Amino acid sequence: MRMAPADRGGRLLPSFTQEERLLTGRDDHFPNNTLTFGLEITGPLDVALMRRCVGEVTERHESLRTVFPQGGDGQPVLRFLPPEQAVDITEHDLSSAGPRDDGDREGEGEGDGGSGGTGNSGGTGDGEVDSDARLRERGIGLLTEAASRPFHLATGPLFRVDVVTLSPRWHLLAVVVDHLVADGLSCDILRNDLLALYAARHAGRPAQLPQLPLQFADFAASERAHLSGETLRRLISHWRTTLDGVDPIPASGLTDPAAGGGVPRLVVRRTALDDDTRRALRTTSRAHRVTPSAVYAACLKAVIRDRRRAAGMGPERAGDVAIMGSLANRMNRQIADTVGYFATPCVLRTDVSGEAPLLELARRENAVIFAALRHQELPHALITKALNPLQYGARHRAGLRHVPHYVNFDVTDGTAVQTRDVADLVVEQIRVPRDEVPRGGIRVLVRHTGTGPVVELRVRSDLYSDAWADDFLRDHVDNIARTVRGSG
């Protein structure tokens, strides 16, 4: 796709991915519509300086200033707010409830949660540790509330920052953006830019941030120019062939008769791969030229196949497994450091029928993933509109009755430094809890962390019981171990 600046004097349109939600679920809000990350900051944070840096980030990334009013013809368009109107910054002061003064926190060991000071008399009692934990929990609760408040897409702002002061040397910070203006990689860019700006401004020097040749509105305009005529027909033809016989939002075929129904709640299970499996995964992936992602996905699909068979589904149908994934869709270096909603869902369909070894299934999955990557410039929104218009926008509508029961699978890279020194601060990434129930029913997420891969399973409680989730995750992890240790 050839990238070119958009005509800022003309009518600016959203991307096809943005347009799908704007046309089908503009006023429907649920946790999946927002992205957030949290920071725990130890040290003398200059809150006023952090506010100025947030303003600079807002000015740097046009996507953060975007709103989506209706055009005169009912179609959504893009508008940009002035930087000073484009972000909500809220400060919460809980320091009066804190049990410690600055000297106590300064004397604590780094990251030890307050096990005692160095050079202070007597250390810290258990009651004070508990009070610190309760104070932090209150702060996290405020960040969770910030992440749960819906945005108004037509008027904005669609970017929010909450800062909680627990003590003069202890703060929590959450950044919340609507998914329409950012994706997961954008959150990494946003965090890095914000901290780099703070460090530079604190030191009184210019920030060394990469140039941004293009903004997201330029990508959206380039996408619309590119995806037309013969190019669009060619790309649609690939996906029409690839998905022949399955929907763009493919049903998983997984059921649990023991599920209790009722109001859906989030059930989460996590397990880390053991050291032997982690080492074998690295060795096997290199030796057989398959990515770890292909191993994870193939082993997941084998679990789905086996459960379908056990439920009475025929072998061929049970072994034709299609799941949803995500593609970064950042093939052009000109947008590598730009904040925006570039990522697109995709369908990964693999034949795992028969009794082929799991390693052979991983090789097949490798080919499926790379085929999807070669065609990622066609967003899932256009694939759905072309192949099954009834599913267009189903993931964005209110309620869950419109959404087929599907499996969503993603691999994320969390190997970047989780704790870093910024100016005279220690900044640690933290998770902001949200009750994000998987709309399709099942989400499998493999996080690559500094200590190795962690497999996380998220399911809807009305569809799958706790026992079912435990068994499913165990089967998936066992398959991974069998594959990389040569017994699969």
Secondary structure, 3 states (H helix, E strand, C coil): CCCCCCCCCCCCCCCHHHHHHHHHCCCCCCHHHEEEEEEEEECCCCHHHHHHHHHHHHHHCHHHHEECCECCCCCECCEECCHHHCCEEEEEECHHHCCCCHHHHHCCCCCCCCCCCCCCCCCCCHHHHHHHHHHHHHHHHHHHHHHHCCCCCCCCCCEEEEEEEEECCEEEEEEEEEHHHCCHHHHHHHHHHHHHHHHHHHHCCCCCCCCCCCCHHHHHHHHHHHCCHHHHHHHHHHHHHHCCCCCCCCCCCCCCCCCCCCCCCEEEEEEECCHHHHHHHHHHHHHHCCCHHHHHHHHHHHHHHHHHHHCCCCHHHHCEEEEEEEECCCCCHHHCCCCCCCCEEEEEEEECCCCCCHHHHHHHHHHHHHHHHHCCCCCHHHHHHHHCHHHCCHHHCCCCCCCCCEEEEEEEECCCCCEEEECCEEEEEECCCCCCCCCCEEEEEEEEECCEEEEEEEEECCCCCHHHHHHHHHHHHHHHHHHHCCCC
